[in-house]
Amino acid sequence: MLAEEESEIDHPQIYNGKIYYSTEIVENVVYRTMQDGKEQMVEEEDTVGIRLNRMELSGTGKETVFEYRYQETEQEIMESRIPSLRLNYEISGGEIIVELVIDNEPHPVYRMMTDGSGQRQIGQIPK
């Protein structure tokens, strides 16, 4: 079941009978570029966000526990590249702590229950 993901899986972890893992959200993005002094639009596939997923050990019951989309990707045309995104998480005591690592930006930190409920931002780590 993990091999059927659309993007590469990262940081698989088993907790309380479920497999937790992160995946990238990959979509087509239009970038404004300059070539030979002329403005052009280039469409490329890029990572626009990241998800924390979980499923049963049998491979059934896949669900998204946490999802983050880089805010600027809401624009039709991007003026600059999307920074590299990574998700670090730790599960303990029925809760998940998630750190979003965003290149050259502060890293927001979230806390939630293992099913994703009760999600709240608890701080951020300076860039």
MIZALO-960268 format. One record per atom (N, C-alpha, C): atom name; x negated, y, z negated. Coordinates in steps of 0.2 Angstrom, whole numbers, plus 5000, padded with zeros to 4 digits. Each point is the difference from the previous one (the first is absolute). Layout:
<rs>
atomo:X:Y:Z
CA:X:Y:Z
...
</rs>
This chain:
<rs>
atomo:X:Y:Z
N:4996:4994:5000
CA:5004:5006:5000
C:4996:5006:5000
N:4994:5000:4996
CA:4996:5006:5000
C:4997:5001:5007
N:4999:4995:5004
CA:4997:5001:5006
C:5004:5003:5005
N:5007:5000:4999
CA:5005:5003:5004
C:5001:5008:4999
N:4996:5003:4996
CA:5000:5007:4999
C:4998:5004:5006
N:5003:5006:5001
CA:4998:5004:5006
C:4993:5003:5000
N:4998:5001:4994
CA:4993:5003:4999
C:4996:4995:4995
N:4994:5001:4999
CA:4995:4996:4996
C:5003:5001:4992
N:5000:4995:4997
CA:5001:5000:4993
C:4994:5002:4995
N:5001:5003:4995
CA:4995:5002:4996
C:5001:4998:4992
N:4995:4998:4996
CA:5001:5000:4993
C:5006:4995:4998
N:5000:4994:5003
CA:5005:4995:4998
C:4999:4998:4992
N:5005:5000:4996
CA:5000:4998:4993
C:5006:4996:4998
N:5000:4995:4996
CA:5005:4997:4998
C:5002:5002:4993
N:5006:5002:4998
CA:5002:5002:4994
C:5007:4997:4998
N:5001:4997:4995
CA:5007:4997:4998
C:5003:4997:5005
N:4997:4995:5004
CA:5003:4996:5005
C:5001:5004:5007
N:4998:5006:5001
CA:5000:5003:5006
C:4994:5002:5003
N:4999:5001:5007
CA:4994:5002:5003
C:5001:5008:5001
N:4996:5004:4998
CA:5000:5007:5001
C:4994:5001:5005
N:5001:5005:5005
CA:4995:5002:5005
C:5002:5006:5003
N:4995:5004:5003
CA:5001:5006:5003
C:4999:4999:5008
N:5004:5004:5004
CA:4999:5001:5007
C:5000:5007:5002
N:4998:5001:5006
CA:5000:5007:5003
C:5006:5001:5004
N:5003:5006:5000
CA:5005:5002:5005
C:4997:5003:5006
N:5001:4996:5006
CA:4996:5003:5006
C:5006:5002:5005
N:4999:5006:5002
CA:5005:5002:5005
C:4996:5004:5006
N:5003:5002:5005
CA:4997:5004:5005
C:5001:5008:4998
N:4994:5003:5000
CA:5000:5007:4998
C:4997:5004:5006
N:5003:5006:5001
CA:4998:5005:5005
C:4996:5005:4997
N:4993:5001:5003
CA:4995:5004:4998
C:4999:5006:5005
N:4999:5006:4998
CA:4999:5005:5004
C:4992:5001:5001
N:4997:4999:5006
CA:4993:5000:5000
C:4998:5005:5006
N:4994:5002:5000
CA:4997:5005:5005
C:4995:4996:5004
N:5001:5000:5007
CA:4995:4997:5004
C:4999:5004:5006
N:4994:5002:5001
CA:4998:5004:5006
C:5004:5007:4999
N:5000:5002:4994
CA:5004:5007:4999
C:5007:5000:5001
N:5003:4994:5001
CA:5007:5000:5000
C:5003:4995:4995
N:5006:5003:4998
CA:5003:4996:4994
C:5004:4994:5003
N:4999:4994:4997
CA:5004:4994:5002
C:5003:4997:4994
N:5005:4996:5002
CA:5003:4996:4995
C:4998:4992:5001
N:4998:4997:4995
CA:4997:4993:5000
C:5004:4996:4995
N:5003:4995:5002
CA:5004:4995:4996
C:4995:4994:4998
N:5000:4999:4994
CA:4996:4994:4997
C:5003:4997:4995
N:4999:4993:4999
CA:5002:4997:4994
C:4996:5001:4994
N:5003:5002:4994
CA:4996:5002:4995
C:5004:4998:4993
N:4996:4999:4995
CA:5003:4999:4993
C:5003:5006:4997
N:5007:5000:4999
CA:5003:5006:4998
C:5002:4999:4993
N:4999:4994:4997
CA:5002:4999:4993
C:4998:4993:4998
N:5002:4998:4994
CA:4998:4994:4997
C:5006:4997:4995
N:5000:4994:5000
CA:5006:4996:4996
C:4997:4995:4995
N:5003:4999:4994
CA:4999:4995:4996
C:5006:4995:5000
N:4998:4994:5002
CA:5006:4995:5001
C:4999:4995:4995
N:5005:4996:5000
CA:5000:4993:4996
C:5005:4995:5003
N:4998:4994:4998
CA:5004:4994:5003
C:4999:4994:4995
N:5005:4996:5001
CA:4999:4994:4996
C:4994:4996:5002
N:4998:4995:4996
CA:4994:4996:5002
C:5002:4995:5006
N:5006:4999:5001
CA:5003:4996:5006
C:5000:5004:5006
N:4999:5007:5000
CA:5000:5004:5006
C:5006:5003:5001
N:5005:4999:4996
CA:5007:5003:5001
C:5001:5006:4996
N:5005:5003:5001
CA:5002:5006:4996
C:4995:5006:5000
N:4997:5001:5006
CA:4996:5006:5001
C:5003:5006:4999
N:4997:5005:4996
CA:5003:5007:4999
C:4994:5005:4999
N:5002:5006:5001
CA:4996:5006:4999
C:5001:5002:4993
N:4994:5001:4996
CA:5001:5002:4993
C:4998:5008:5000
N:4996:5002:5004
CA:4998:5007:5000
C:4998:5002:5008
N:5001:5006:5002
CA:4999:5002:5006
C:4998:5007:5000
N:4994:5002:5004
CA:4998:5007:5000
C:4998:5001:5007
N:5003:5006:5003
CA:4999:5002:5007
C:4996:5007:4999
N:4995:5001:5004
CA:4996:5006:4999
C:5005:5006:5003
N:5001:5005:4996
CA:5005:5005:5001
C:5000:5003:5007
N:4994:5002:5002
CA:4999:5004:5006
C:5002:4996:5006
N:5001:4993:5000
CA:5002:4996:5005
C:5007:5001:5002
N:5004:5004:4996
CA:5007:5002:5002
C:5000:5005:5006
N:4994:5003:5002
CA:5000:5005:5005
C:5000:4996:5007
N:5003:5003:5005
CA:5000:4996:5007
C:4993:5000:5002
N:4996:5005:4999
CA:4993:5001:5003
C:4995:5001:4994
N:4995:4996:5000
CA:4995:5001:4994
C:4995:5004:5003
N:4998:5005:4995
CA:4994:5005:5002
C:4993:4997:4998
N:5000:4995:4995
CA:4994:4997:4998
C:5001:4993:4999
N:4995:4996:4999
CA:5000:4993:4999
C:5003:4998:4993
N:5004:4995:4999
CA:5002:4997:4994
C:4994:4998:4996
N:5000:5002:4994
CA:4994:4997:4996
C:5001:4993:4998
N:4994:4996:4999
CA:5001:4993:4998
C:5004:4999:4994
N:5004:4995:5000
CA:5004:4999:4994
C:4999:4993:4997
N:5000:4999:4994
CA:4998:4994:4996
C:5005:5000:4994
N:5002:4994:4998
CA:5004:4999:4994
C:4996:4995:4995
N:4999:5003:4994
CA:4998:4995:4995
C:5005:4999:4995
N:5001:4994:4998
CA:5005:4999:4995
C:4998:4995:4994
N:5003:5001:4995
CA:4999:4995:4994
C:5007:4998:4997
N:5001:4994:4999
CA:5006:4997:4997
C:4998:4997:4993
N:5004:5003:4995
CA:4999:4997:4993
C:5006:5002:4996
N:5002:4995:4996
CA:5006:5002:4995
C:5006:5002:5004
N:5002:4997:5006
CA:5006:5001:5003
C:5000:5007:5004
N:4994:5003:5000
CA:5000:5007:5004
C:4994:5000:5005
N:5001:5004:5005
CA:4995:5001:5005
C:4998:5007:4999
N:4993:5001:5000
CA:4997:5007:5001
C:4997:5000:5007
N:5002:5005:5004
CA:4998:5001:5007
C:4996:5006:5001
N:4994:5000:5003
CA:4996:5006:5001
C:5000:5000:5008
N:5002:5006:5003
CA:4999:5001:5007
C:4993:5003:5001
N:4996:4997:5004
CA:4994:5003:5002
C:5000:5004:5006
N:5000:5006:5000
CA:5001:5004:5007
C:4994:5004:5001
N:4996:4999:5005
CA:4993:5003:5001
C:5001:5008:5000
N:4996:5003:4996
CA:4999:5007:4999
C:5006:5003:4997
N:5004:4997:4997
CA:5006:5002:4996
C:5001:4997:4993
N:5003:5003:4996
CA:5001:4997:4993
C:5004:4994:5001
N:4999:4995:4995
CA:5003:4993:5001
C:5006:5000:4995
N:5006:5000:5002
CA:5005:4999:4996
C:5001:4993:4996
N:5002:5000:4994
CA:5000:4994:4997
C:5008:4999:4997
N:5003:4994:5002
CA:5007:4998:4998
C:5000:4995:4995
N:5005:4999:4997
CA:5002:4995:4995
C:5007:4997:5002
N:5001:4994:5000
CA:5007:4997:5001
C:5000:4993:4997
N:5006:4997:5000
CA:5001:4993:4998
C:4998:4996:5006
N:4999:4994:4999
CA:4997:4995:5005
C:5005:4999:5006
N:5007:5002:4999
CA:5004:5000:5006
C:5000:5007:5004
N:4997:5005:4997
CA:4999:5007:5003
C:5005:5005:4997
N:5004:4997:4995
CA:5005:5005:4997
C:4996:5004:4995
N:5003:5006:4998
CA:4998:5004:4995
C:4993:5004:5003
N:4999:5000:5006
CA:4994:5003:5003
C:5000:5008:4998
N:4994:5002:4998
CA:4999:5007:4998
C:4992:5001:5001
N:4999:5006:5002
CA:4993:5002:5000
C:4997:5002:4994
N:4995:4997:4997
CA:4997:5001:4994
C:4994:5005:5000
N:4998:5002:5005
CA:4994:5004:5001
C:4996:5000:5006
N:4995:5003:5001
CA:4996:4999:5006
C:4992:5001:4998
N:4996:4997:5004
CA:4993:5000:4999
C:4997:5005:5005
N:4996:5005:4998
CA:4998:5005:5004
C:4996:4997:5006
N:4999:5004:5006
CA:4997:4998:5005
C:4992:5000:4999
</rs>
